[in-house]
Structure formats: structure tokens, C-alpha cells
Amino acid sequence: MPTRRFSYLKYLVTGIFILFFFLFIYRYRLEFYVLKDIRLDQFIFLLGLALATIGLNGFKLRLIVRSYGIDLKIREWFGLASISLSLNSFLFKSGSAATSNYLKRRHGYSYMDFVGTLGGDVLTMIFVNSCLGFMVCGYLIFFEGAEATLLMAGWGVAIAGFFFLQQNSSKISLDKYAYLEPIIRALGAFQKLLANWKLFRNLAVCGLTLALVTSVRLYISARVVHLDIPWSHCLLFTAAMAVVRHVPMVQSDLGTREFAVGLLSSYLGGSLKQGFLAAATDRIIVLFWCLVCAGIFKGLLAERDPEPPRPEAS
């Protein structure tokens, strides 16, 4: 019963954020008309960064399945990444489900192995971005004189909570804290991932590179809609987006990502509107190129299973 109530709560919270997203888009729809006047250099930079985002996510997929002896071709890991990112933009796990079905059908890759390692990768991303957020807050406080002490403390608590849950995950009663079940399962996968240090290191490096690419992408997207947001703030926004999108209280990050960036923007002296517009513009641009690439590689999901080898004639 508690699990069912928690599921209802997740759908309610998700619905509220999606409603907030579309109401905000409608209210400030005129602000997005400037996208048609995007400069050529901005267009090229954002195209390259969008492709880099897809490529980095695909490369992480390649690293994960390669640890199980499966070597994906470029068209597979890049195509699956574009399809997965497109689907996940609307509903969490839908893109991962499509990817896992393809890998099981074409390569015999176990669904449980994929989900387990993917859970470890998610926690790696959260940990890397929490550390990034903590360090960026330190930079803002000590070098720019910004008032970000509470934010820095928040990131510190998140990092400490990560280590606490990792050490005490086996002691937590899932009957009493059903909402922690996804986190506990991911922690178990993360501990298994740590046993493969080379894979963990490579995924962490990819995660950090992806965060840097995303921050530059967000910075340029803000410039497209004539917003002057410092890159250091974009780094902090990126860290928050990476953490928020994996919160187990929502089924989609539509609205949650924009709301989180808007709140951070307000805290740092900007406004909710500025943060929302920057994050929404970034989402629109990246989703467009993901859909274009997904359309190119959609044939992957429709490919027939490889035929078994025929017995040799005697």
C-alpha cells in the first residue's frame, strides 16, 4: 500500500511540473521567437555540442556493454543514444527500455545486467555532479564574492548523504521507506561498479566531460535568447540538472529541470524567468537534434534478429 501511494504521489508531482512547464512556455512564448534569428556561429556551436552530448552518452553505453564482452558499432551506440535521449526527454526509462530491448534482442545482453550497471552509472553521474556543484560554489564564494554558502552546504550534505547511504543501505527497511527503494538498488549497483575500477573511472570521466559540454551548451543557449548568464553559473545549473533529473519523485524531467535552474538563477541574483528560459531553450535545441538523429537511426529498432548459422551440409 505505501508503494502504491508513493507511485500516485510521483504521478501527481510529475503532472504539476509538466503543467508548470507548458504554462511557462505559453506565457513567455514570444521570447522564443528569437530562435529564428540565431547566428550562424551559434548554430554551428550548438549543433556540435548537441552531437557531442549524444556521442558521450553513446560512448558511455559502449563502455558499459563492452565490459560484458559486447562491442557495439558506432551506428549502434550513437543511434541508440539519440533514440534514448529523445524518449527519456518525455518519460524516464522509456529510452532505457528501448535500448535494453535492442541489446537483448541483437546481442543477448541480459536486461538485469544492463539495469544494474545503468543504476551504477546514474549514481556515478549524481556523485560527479554533486562534487562539481560543491567546487563551483566554493569558486563563487571565494573568487567572485557571491553569496552561495547555503548552496555549498547543500551540495556538501548531498555528498555526505551519498556516503552515508552507501555505508548503511543494507540497514534501511524498504517496508518503512519505500521511496528509497530505487536509491538502495542503485547503491548496490554502484558498489558492484566500483569493483570494476577501470569502468568506473571511464564512466566518471565521461560524466565530467558531459557536464562541461552541457554547461557550455547552456551558456550559448542563454546567449541565443539574449540572456547574460556567467559560465560559472551555467556549471552550477548543469550540476543541478544532472541531479534533479534522477530524483525518484518524478517520472519526467519536463519542468523540473527548468524550475531547478530558475530557482538557482533567482538565488544567484538573476530571476526565475531567466533560468527557465535558458534551460528551456537548451532543451528545445538539444531535443531537436536528438530527434533528427533518432529519425536517421530509427531503423535500428526495426532491424530483424540475426539469423542463426545454418548447419553445414554433410
C-alpha positions in Angstrom: 0.0 0.0 0.0 2.7 2.5 0.8 4.4 1.7 -2.5 1.1 2.4 -4.3 0.6 5.7 -2.5 4.2 6.7 -3.4 3.5 5.8 -7.1 0.4 8.1 -7.1 2.4 10.8 -5.5 5.1 10.5 -8.2 2.5 10.9 -10.9 0.9 13.9 -9.1 4.3 15.7 -8.7 5.2 14.9 -12.3 1.9 16.3 -13.6 2.3 19.5 -11.6 5.8 20.1 -13.0 4.7 19.3 -16.6 1.7 21.7 -16.2 4.1 24.4 -14.9 6.4 23.8 -17.9 3.8 24.3 -20.5 2.2 27.3 -18.7 5.5 29.0 -18.6 6.3 28.2 -22.2 2.9 29.7 -23.2 3.3 32.8 -21.1 6.8 33.6 -22.5 6.2 32.1 -26.0 7.3 35.4 -27.6 10.7 35.1 -26.0 11.4 32.0 -28.1 10.8 33.8 -31.4 14.4 34.9 -31.3 15.4 31.3 -32.1 14.7 32.0 -35.8 17.3 34.8 -35.7 20.1 32.5 -34.3 23.5 33.5 -35.6 25.4 31.0 -37.8 28.3 30.6 -35.3 25.8 29.9 -32.5 24.0 27.4 -34.7 27.2 25.6 -35.5 28.5 25.6 -31.9 25.1 24.2 -30.6 25.0 21.6 -33.3 28.5 20.4 -32.4 27.6 20.4 -28.7 24.4 18.5 -29.2 26.2 15.9 -31.3 28.9 15.7 -28.5 26.1 15.2 -25.9 24.7 12.3 -27.9 28.2 10.9 -28.6 29.2 11.0 -24.9 26.0 9.2 -23.8 26.5 6.7 -26.6 30.2 6.2 -25.6 29.1 5.5 -22.0 26.7 2.9 -23.4 29.6 1.3 -25.4 31.8 1.2 -22.3 29.0 -0.5 -20.2 28.2 -3.2 -22.7 31.9 -3.7 -23.6 32.5 -4.7 -20.0 30.3 -7.7 -20.8 32.2 -8.6 -24.0 29.9 -6.9 -26.4 31.4 -4.5 -28.9 28.9 -2.1 -30.4 29.4 -0.5 -33.8 29.4 3.3 -34.0 26.0 3.4 -35.6 24.6 1.3 -32.8 25.9 3.3 -29.8 25.4 6.7 -31.4 22.0 5.8 -32.8 20.8 4.2 -29.5 21.9 7.2 -27.6 19.9 9.6 -29.8 16.8 7.4 -29.6 17.2 7.0 -25.8 17.7 10.7 -25.1 14.7 11.6 -27.3 12.4 9.2 -25.4 13.8 10.0 -22.0 13.1 13.7 -22.6 9.4 12.8 -22.3 9.2 9.8 -20.0 12.0 8.4 -17.8 13.2 4.9 -18.5 11.4 4.7 -21.9 14.6 5.3 -23.8 16.5 2.9 -21.5 13.8 0.3 -22.1 14.1 0.6 -25.9 17.9 0.4 -25.6 17.8 -2.7 -23.3 15.3 -4.4 -25.6 17.6 -3.8 -28.6 20.6 -5.1 -26.8 18.8 -8.2 -25.6 17.4 -9.0 -29.0 20.5 -8.3 -31.1 23.3 -9.2 -28.7 21.7 -11.3 -26.0 22.6 -8.8 -23.3 20.8 -9.5 -20.1 18.2 -6.9 -19.1 19.2 -7.3 -15.4 22.9 -6.7 -16.2 22.0 -3.6 -18.2 19.7 -2.1 -15.5 22.2 -2.9 -12.8 25.2 -1.2 -14.5 23.0 1.6 -15.6 21.9 2.2 -12.0 25.6 2.4 -11.0 26.2 4.9 -13.8 23.3 7.1 -12.7 24.8 7.3 -9.2 28.3 8.0 -10.7 26.7 10.9 -12.5 25.0 12.2 -9.4 28.2 11.9 -7.3 30.4 13.6 -10.0 27.9 16.5 -10.4 27.5 16.9 -6.7 31.2 17.3 -6.3 31.2 19.7 -9.3 28.4 21.7 -7.7 30.3 21.9 -4.4 33.5 23.1 -6.1 31.7 25.7 -8.2 30.0 27.1 -5.1 33.5 27.3 -3.5 34.7 29.2 -6.5 31.7 31.6 -6.5 32.2 32.3 -2.7 36.0 32.8 -2.6 36.7 34.3 -6.0 33.5 36.1 -7.1 32.3 37.1 -3.6 28.9 35.5 -4.3 26.5 34.5 -1.5 26.4 30.8 -2.2 27.1 29.4 1.3 23.7 27.7 1.6 24.2 26.1 -1.8 27.6 24.9 -0.9 26.3 23.4 2.3 23.5 21.7 0.4 26.0 20.1 -2.0 28.1 19.0 1.0 25.0 17.4 2.6 24.2 15.6 -0.7 27.8 14.2 -0.9 27.7 13.2 2.8 24.3 11.6 2.4 25.6 9.7 -0.6 28.4 8.1 1.5 26.0 7.5 4.4 23.5 5.7 2.3 26.3 3.7 0.7 27.6 2.5 4.1 24.1 1.9 5.6 22.0 0.8 2.6 21.6 -2.8 3.9 20.2 -1.5 7.2 17.4 0.5 5.8 13.9 -1.1 5.9 12.3 -0.8 2.5 8.9 -1.6 4.0 9.2 1.6 6.1 11.0 3.8 3.5 9.6 2.5 0.2 10.5 5.8 -1.6 14.2 4.9 -1.0 14.0 1.6 -2.9 15.3 2.9 -6.2 18.2 4.6 -4.5 19.1 1.4 -2.5 19.0 -0.7 -5.6 21.2 1.9 -7.4 23.7 1.9 -4.5 24.0 -1.9 -4.8 24.8 -1.5 -8.5 27.2 1.3 -7.7 29.1 -0.9 -5.3 29.4 -3.6 -8.0 30.6 -0.9 -10.4 33.3 0.1 -8.0 34.7 -3.4 -8.2 35.4 -2.7 -11.9 37.6 0.3 -11.3 38.6 0.9 -14.9 34.9 1.0 -16.0 34.0 3.3 -13.1 36.9 5.7 -13.9 36.0 5.8 -17.5 32.3 6.5 -16.7 33.3 9.2 -14.2 35.5 10.9 -16.8 32.7 10.7 -19.4 30.3 12.1 -16.8 32.5 15.1 -16.0 33.1 15.8 -19.7 29.4 15.6 -20.4 28.8 18.1 -17.6 31.3 20.5 -19.1 29.8 20.2 -22.6 26.3 20.7 -21.1 27.4 23.9 -19.3 28.9 25.4 -22.5 25.7 24.4 -24.3 23.6 26.1 -21.7 25.8 29.2 -21.8 25.4 29.6 -25.6 21.6 28.8 -25.4 21.3 31.7 -22.9 23.1 34.0 -25.3 20.7 32.9 -28.1 17.8 34.4 -26.1 19.8 37.4 -25.1 20.5 36.4 -21.5 23.8 37.3 -19.9 24.4 34.3 -17.6 28.1 33.7 -16.5 29.6 30.3 -17.4 30.3 29.6 -13.7 26.5 29.8 -13.1 25.9 27.5 -16.0 28.3 25.0 -14.5 26.2 25.1 -11.3 22.9 24.8 -13.2 24.3 21.8 -15.1 25.2 20.0 -11.8 21.7 20.7 -10.5 20.0 19.5 -13.7 22.0 16.2 -13.6 20.9 15.5 -10.1 17.3 16.7 -10.4 16.6 14.5 -13.4 17.3 11.4 -11.4 15.1 12.3 -8.4 12.8 9.3 -7.7 9.8 11.6 -7.1 9.2 12.4 -10.8 8.5 10.3 -13.9 9.8 13.0 -16.3 12.1 15.9 -16.1 9.8 18.2 -18.1 9.6 21.3 -15.9 11.7 20.0 -13.0 15.0 20.9 -14.8 13.7 24.3 -15.8 12.3 25.0 -12.3 15.5 24.0 -10.6 17.6 26.2 -12.9 15.1 29.1 -12.3 15.4 28.8 -8.6 19.2 28.7 -8.7 19.2 31.7 -11.0 17.0 33.6 -8.5 19.3 32.7 -5.7 22.4 33.9 -7.5 20.9 37.3 -8.3 19.1 36.5 -11.6 15.4 35.6 -11.9 13.2 32.5 -12.2 12.3 33.6 -15.8 15.9 33.9 -16.9 16.8 30.4 -15.6 13.7 28.9 -17.1 14.2 30.5 -20.5 17.9 29.3 -20.6 17.1 25.8 -19.6 14.0 25.5 -21.9 16.0 26.9 -24.9 18.7 24.4 -24.2 16.1 21.6 -24.0 14.4 22.7 -27.3 17.7 22.8 -29.2 19.1 19.5 -27.9 15.8 17.7 -28.3 15.5 18.9 -31.9 18.9 17.4 -32.9 18.2 14.3 -30.9 15.0 13.8 -32.8 16.8 14.4 -36.1 19.4 11.8 -35.3 16.8 9.4 -33.9 14.9 9.7 -37.2 18.1 8.8 -39.0 18.8 5.7 -36.8 15.3 4.6 -36.1 15.8 1.6 -38.3 17.9 0.1 -35.6 14.8 -0.7 -33.5 13.1 -2.3 -36.5 16.1 -4.5 -37.6 15.4 -8.2 -37.7 17.1 -10.5 -35.3 20.3 -12.1 -36.7 19.6 -15.4 -38.3 21.3 -18.4 -36.5 24.1 -20.0 -38.5 22.9 -22.8 -40.8 24.3 -26.3 -40.2 26.9 -27.3 -42.7 25.8 -29.9 -45.3 27.2 -33.3 -44.7 
